């Protein structure tokens, strides 16, 4: 068969360490041999980010805004040790955070379902996507230690300097602790819009959960904005055959444990932080977790949910064999290609992406997998493959599907 023509450039964001090695192998095996594609390339490896004073990250985000779809390799967010290791100018910010801020996006994570990698929760049969509002709450709180008797108050002074409200937080009789949190209507609205955009795109229903019975202003504000957005999207949801439901967060946790899955679970910052790890662990492995950043106006950036796999990279540098799971990285490419095909009206590209995903799943269900999945798999016979053998096995299945 001839190469499939990809009409619009795909923005490619390269990364670091073992995932960078895998990234090149993915392109060599699954992209260039099958697709006539223009990749608008940005090197987000930590050394090039340092060389450009992180301008390359900003440029890559603006390219996604222009072209609509990007695919990103895992990257290093350097700490003091990494600054020394790579001789960097400073501890650069997370590229994901920078891109998310420029796109005003929300990150959605969803597990990859494989029959012989069963979920730890027996009732889970379909992927549960997690949408986390990544702004405010305790992640931008202000905290104080109270060292003795006294009052802590919450004061609002408007832009003209006039005091509008003063509320007693607590009249301390002894030492204690206090904090203040905030959020922004525009940020919550962007989060809600991104959630409905993602749910409509995936044709999955939305659960939204807070604790508005206790937090009658802060949490209730989130619920009001989501409820209003649901009313605005009512016709679109009906056409897509999906629904919107509100739950108290404790009820949602109880319900999710006996639900079959198949929905988007949207949550506030802290709840999403905790529950995304619970869902990832419950479905088996971060190596089987996809991630997509969605902006309110429908721009998409796909990546794996895991990091750069430093431990395996150290082995690779020494010339040792590694058995690194490439599934989520390949699914980042298939997600981006399928979305590119959907937006461009090229069903043959969407079909190619789906066939590549099927080839991956069938390879693992056939008993061939990387080391991290061996202990999780219930396959009758299992064979451990190294990093490159696994991708070779997937390519063989893909070729048979495309004949």
N, C-alpha and C positions, 0 to 999 in steps of 0.2 A: 504494500500500500504506500501511496505517496504521503509526504508530510502534511499535517493539518495546518492550515494557515490561521494564525492568530492575528486578528485585525488590528487590535490596539496594543501598544506596548504594555508590558507588565513590569512594574517597579520591583527590582530585586535588591534586597538589603542583606549583604553578606555579614558574617559574624566571626566568632572566635573558637579557638581550640578544637576539640574533637568534632563538634558540630560543623565547623568550617570544613574539615576534611570530608565529612559525610555529605555536606552541601555540594561540593564539587562532584562527588561520585553520583549524586542524584541527578545533577544536570547532565553529566556524561552518559548516564544509563537511561534516564527516563524523559529527558526534556529535548535535548538537541537531536537525537536520532528520530524522533517522532513528530516534532513540531517545527514549523517555520515561524519563529517567534522573535520579536525584538524585546530584549531585556534591558531596561534602563537601570544600569548597575550603580550601586552605591556601596562602598566598602565601609561597613560599620565595625570592622575589627578595631580593637581598642587602640592600636598603634596609629592607625590612620585617623581615628577620631581625635587623638592627641595632636597629630600633625596639623590638622585643620582647625584646631581649637573647638572641636565638636560642631563646626559648621556643616559637615557632611550629614550629620543627623537631622539638622533643620532642613537641609536641601532634600533629603530623602522623604521627609514628611510632606513637604510642599509638592514633591513629585506625585505622591499618592493622592493629594488633593487634586492635582491636575488630571491624572489618568484614571483614578477611581479604585484601583486594586494594586496591592503590594504583597510581597511574600518576604518574610524576614527569618534569617538564621538567628540562633541564640547568640547573645552577646554578653561580654563581661561588664559588670558595673564595678569599677575598681575601688578597693579599699586601700589602706596604707601599704599593705603587703604587695598588692598588685602595682601600685605606683612605683615601688622599689624594683619589682621584678621586671617591669616593662619600661622603666626609666621615663615615667610619664611626668607631665608638667603639674598635674593636680589630680585629685579624686573626682573624675568627671561624673556628672549625673547619669542616672539610668537612661539609656536611649529610649527604652519603652515609655518612661515617664515623659520625656521630651516629645516624642511622637504623639502620645496620647493627649498631651496638652494642646499641641498644634491642631490636631484633628478634632479636639473636643470629644474624644471617643470613649466608649465603654468596652471593656474586655469581657468576652464570653468564652467560657471553657466548656468543652463537651467531650465525654469519653468515647472511645472507639470500641464498639461491641464485637467481641470474638467469642464464638460458641464454647471453645475449650479453655477460655480464660474467664471462669464464672465470677460474677459479682459476689462480694462478701455478704450482701443483703439479698436473700433469696428472691424477694419480690421484684427486684430491679431487672427488667427485661429490655427496656429501651433507654437510650442515653438521656441523662438529666443535664441540661445546660445550665450553667451558673452565670448570672449577670450581677456583677458587684459594682456599686457606686464608689468609685475610687477618689472621693474628695471629702474632706472635712471629717466630722465626728472626732473620735479620740486621736486620729492621726494628725489633726491640726489643733489639738486642744491646748489650753493654758492651765497649768497646774501650780498649786502652792501648798507648801507645808505650813500648817497652822501650829505655832509653838506654844500657844496658851489661850486663855479666855479672850473672846472678842467676836466681832461680827464679820462675816463674809457676805458681801452684797454683789448683786449683778446690776450694773448701771448701763443704761443706754442714753447717750448724748448725741443729738442729731448733728448734721453737718454745720449748722449755724452756731453750735456750742450750747444749745439749750438742752438741759436735762429733761428727757421725756419719760423715763421709767427708772425706778429703783426698787429692786426686789431683794428681800432677805433670803440668802441661801441657807445660812444656819447661824444661830447664836451659840458659839462654842463655849462650853464650860471648862474645857481643857484642850489639850493638843488634838490635832486631827489633820485631815487633808481635804482639799477641794479642787474642783476643776471646772472649766467652762469650755463648751463646744459651740461650733457654729456650722452653718451651711448656707448655701446661696440658692435662691429660687431658680436662677438661670442654670446652675449646675444640675439641680434636680430635674428640671424640665429637659435638659439635654440627655440626661440619663434615661428618663422615661421615654423620650423620643427614640433613642438608640435601641432600647429594649423592644419597642413595638416594631421598629424597622427590622430588627433581627428576627423576631418571632414571625412576622409576615413573610420574610424572605425564606425562613426554614419551614413555614407552615406548622408551627407548634404553638400550643396554648401557653399563656403567661400566668404564673403565680407571683404575686407580690406580697411581701410579708414585713410587717413592722410590729411595734407594741404600742399602738395608739391609744389603747385603753389606759395605759399608765402615763405615757408621754403625750399629753393632750394638745400640745402645740408643736413640739419639735417633730416627733414621729407622725403626728396627725398631718403636718404640712406635706410630708412625703406622700401619705395616702391620698390627700386631696388632689395633689398634682397628678398622681397616677390615675386616680378615678376620672379626672377631667380628660386626661389623654385617652383613656379607654372610650369615653363618650365620643371624642373626636374621631377615633379610629373604628367606631362600631361597624360602619358599612364595609370597610376594608377587611376587618376580622371576619365578618359574616361571609364575605366572598371567599376568604381563604379557609373557611371552616374551622376557625380557632376561637378560643374564648379567653377572657380575662377573669381571674379570681383573686380576691384579697383574703389573706389569712393573717391572724396573729402569728408572730414568729414561732412561738412555742407550739402552736397547733400545726403550723406548716412542718416543723421538724417531726412531730409525731406522725403526720399524714404521709410524709415522704418515705418513711421507713416501711410502709406497707403499700406504697403505690408502685405501679409497674414502670413509672418513668415516662419519658417522652415529652417533657415540658421544659420551658424556660423558667427557672426559679430566680427571680430578681430580688435583690436584697440591699440593704444599707451597708455601709463600708465594713464595719466590724463583723456583722453577721455573714457577709459574703466572704470575708477573709477566712473565717473559721469553717464555714460550710463547704467552701470550694475544696479545701483539703480533705474534709470528711468524704465528699463525693468522689474525689480522685482516688483516695485510698480504698473506698468501698467498691470501686469498679476495677481495682487491681493494680494499676501502675501509672505513674506520671508519664511513663514512656508511651502510654496509650491514651493521652489526653491532648486534644486539639485546643487551639486558642485563636480567637479572631477579635481584632479591634474594629468596632463599627462606629462611625460618626453619625450624628443625627441626620445628616443630609445624604447618607448612603455611600460613604467611602469605606473600603475594607482593607485591613492588613492582617494576613494570616501568618501564624508561626506555631512552633511547638510550645507546649506549656512548661517544658523543662529547661535546664540551664545548659552550659557548654560542656559538661561531662569532663571536668578537669582531670579526674583520676585516670580515666581511659586515655586522655591525651598525653599524660606523662608516660604511660606505657608505650603508646604509639611513637613518641619521640625517641624511645630507647630501642625501637625496632621490634617490640614485643607484639604478639597477636592480641587484638581486642575483640570483644563481642558486644558492640555497642548497638542499642536499639535505635534504628533509624525510622521507625514507623511514624512517629508524630511529625518528624521533619518532612517525610514524604507527603503526609496528609496536609501539611501546610501548603505544599505545592499543588496538590489536587484540589484543595479548597479554593485557592486563588485562581487556578485554571478554570474550575467549574463556574466560579463567579464571573470571570472574564468572559467565558463563553455565554453565560446567561445574559450579561449586559450587552454583549456584541451581537447576540442573536445567532450564535454558531453552535448548534446542538451537537455537532460532531466533536467539538472540543469538550463539551460537558460529558459526552459519552466516553471519551478517552480518559478523563479524570476518574469517572466512576469505575471503568474497567481496571485502572491502575489500583484503585482502592480495593476492588474485589480480588485482584491478584495478591495483594498483601495479606488480606484476611484469609484467603484460601491457602496460602503458603503456611501460615501459622496453624490454621485448623488442620492442615495436612501433617503437622508434627514437626515442621522445620521452623526454628526460631532462635533468637539470641538468648544468651545465658540468663538474663534477668527474668525471662518469661517461663523458663523451665519448671521452676518450683510452683508456679501459679497454674500451669496448664494441666488439664485433666485428660489430655490426649493419651491413647493407649500406647503409642510409640512416639518417642520424642528424640529429636536430633539437634544438638547444639551447633549453630553455625556462627562463624566469626562475622565481623562487621560487613565485610565485602561479599562473603559467601551468601549471606542472607539476601542482599540486594541482587545478586546474580540469580538466586532461586526465584525471586519475585519477577525479574525480567523474563525468565523463561516462561513463567505462567502468563505474563502479560502478552508476550509474543504469540502464544497459542490462542489467546482470546482475540487477538487482532487479525488472525488469518481469515 
